[in-house]
Amino acid sequence: MISESALPHRYFLVHKPYNMVSQFVSPHQVRLLGDLDFEFPPGTHAIGRLDNHSEGLLLLTTNKKITKLLFSSGIPHKRVYLVQVNKILSKENLEKLQKGISFRVSENTFYTTPPCEVEIIKDAEKKYSFIKNTNQFGPHTWLTIALYEGKYHQVRKMVGALHHRCKRLIRISIEDVQLGNLPPGAVSEIEEKDFFQQLKIG
């Protein structure tokens, strides 16, 4: 019998749906990655997380070294989020997000974000096939926000500081790894060489 450690590592892209946690085991009654319609090999784990109410690109692998390579290298990695906020975002508030904005991280502590790439996305429903029937939410704005750091609930707090509420938060890329039009709940396997190259890790 071949041991698990002798098998080649495998790498997966998952479109994590809303209301699912980024893990296979939980003491709570929640939807898990194991509920996806895909048979992952033993030892598969998520690289990083998306919270229960966030959606989009989640990376999974059997390679235990990837998390350290990605998060402990000291080199920041770009992540892009597609964000729906209530109300129409003004040009002034767009510029505030782009230049850096402060939000509370604890009772007496504020964090100011560095300048970042923020764009208003017109016709987001046409560009992303997994976005549907958004008119029911009333006036809203779709944005893309690119981050190299990640404070707890950072995107939600950034738009909240401008009195906008985050309605949907969808991670669409990590470095050059793209969610594309992978539908919610779907899994796509990627070759190791492409995975390392697109993530820009060695």
FENLINSUL-V597008 format. One record per pair of residues at least 6 apart in sequence whose ideal C-beta (glycine too) atoms are under 8 Angstrom apart, sorted by the first residue. I is the first residue (numbers start at 1). GAP is how many residues later the second one is. Records with the same first field share a line. If there is no record, write none. Layout:
I=GAP + GAP
//
This chain:
4=37 + 38 + 39 + 58
7=34 + 55
8=184
9=52 + 53 + 54 + 183
10=31 + 34 + 51 + 52 + 179
11=48 + 49 + 50 + 52 + 178 + 179 + 180 + 181 + 184
12=26 + 28 + 32 + 47 + 48 + 49 + 175 + 176 + 177 + 178
13=44 + 45 + 46 + 47 + 164 + 166 + 169 + 174 + 175 + 176 + 177
14=19 + 22 + 43 + 44 + 45 + 46 + 172 + 173 + 174
15=40 + 41 + 42 + 43 + 115 + 164 + 167 + 168 + 169 + 170 + 171 + 172
16=6 + 17 + 34 + 38 + 39 + 40 + 41 + 42 + 168
17=14 + 38 + 167 + 168
18=35 + 36 + 37 + 150 + 166
19=12 + 33 + 34
20=10 + 11 + 12 + 13 + 15 + 32
21=9 + 10 + 11 + 12 + 30 + 31
22=11 + 24 + 26 + 27 + 28 + 29 + 36
23=9 + 10 + 23 + 26
24=8 + 9 + 10 + 16 + 20 + 21
25=7
26=6
30=22
33=7 + 13 + 27
34=6
36=149 + 151
37=148
38=149
40=20
41=21
42=20
43=19 + 21
44=16 + 17 + 18
45=15 + 16 + 17 + 19
46=12 + 13 + 14
47=11 + 12 + 13 + 14 + 19 + 20 + 23
48=10 + 11 + 19 + 22 + 23
49=9
50=6 + 8 + 121
51=102
53=116
54=115 + 116 + 117
55=113 + 114 + 115 + 116 + 129
56=25 + 26 + 113 + 114 + 115 + 116 + 123
57=114 + 115 + 116 + 117 + 120 + 121 + 122
58=113
59=7 + 115 + 118 + 140
61=134
66=135
69=132 + 133
70=7 + 129 + 131
73=128
75=125
76=72 + 73
77=71 + 97 + 98 + 122 + 123
78=68 + 69 + 70 + 95 + 96 + 97
79=67 + 68 + 69 + 71 + 92 + 94 + 95
80=37 + 64 + 65 + 66 + 67 + 91 + 92 + 93
81=63 + 64 + 65 + 66 + 74 + 88 + 89 + 90 + 91
82=39 + 42 + 46 + 49 + 60 + 61 + 62 + 86 + 87 + 88 + 89 + 90
83=59 + 60 + 61 + 62 + 72 + 76 + 83 + 85 + 86 + 87
84=40 + 50 + 53 + 56 + 57 + 58 + 59 + 82 + 83 + 84 + 85
85=55 + 56 + 58 + 74 + 79 + 80 + 81 + 82
86=51 + 52 + 53 + 54 + 78 + 79 + 81
87=52 + 53 + 54 + 77
88=51 + 52 + 53
89=31 + 52 + 54 + 73 + 75
93=69 + 71
94=24 + 26
96=66
97=19 + 21 + 46 + 48 + 61 + 62 + 65
98=17 + 18 + 19 + 20
99=16
100=12 + 13 + 14 + 15 + 16
101=11 + 12 + 57 + 60 + 61
102=8 + 9 + 10 + 11 + 59
103=7 + 8 + 10 + 54 + 55 + 57 + 58
104=6 + 53
105=6 + 46 + 47 + 52
111=40
113=36 + 41 + 45
114=34 + 35
116=29 + 30 + 31 + 32
117=27 + 28 + 29
118=25 + 26 + 27 + 28
119=24 + 25
120=21 + 22 + 23
121=6 + 21 + 22 + 23
122=20
124=7 + 10 + 18
125=6 + 7 + 9
128=42 + 44 + 53
129=52 + 54
130=40 + 51 + 52 + 53 + 54
131=11
134=6
137=30
140=27
141=23
143=16
144=28
145=10 + 13
147=7 + 8
151=6
155=11 + 14
156=10 + 13
159=6 + 7
160=6
170=9
171=8
172=6 + 7
173=6
174=25
175=23 + 24 + 25
176=21 + 22 + 23 + 24
177=13 + 18 + 21 + 22
182=6
190=8
196=6
//
